[in-house]
Amino acid sequence: MTIETTTAGILLLIAIMTFVTLATRFGGAFVMSFVKINPRIESFINTMASSVLIAIIVPMAFDSGWHRRCRYCALSELNART
């Protein structure tokens, strides 16, 4: 399937990506409404949030200069303490 890169095609792609994003976000909240949150699941959710943040920060830190690396390390440390 191909979509032309005209204005209408680009708007269609944006609409599709918006729908998929909203479906995954609302779908995740819907599925989690059926899960009983115990300490083990809560620990998993907290750990997953930190690992996603690190997965985003580390590549940016290695692609940038030293001053930005220091800032990202400080942000990571603050996240680990909260």
Secondary structure, DSSP 8 states (H G I E B T S, - for coil): -----SHHHHHHHHHHHHHHHHHHHHHHHHHHTTS---HHHHHHHHHHHHHHHHHHHHHHHHTS-HHHHHHHHHHHHHHHH-
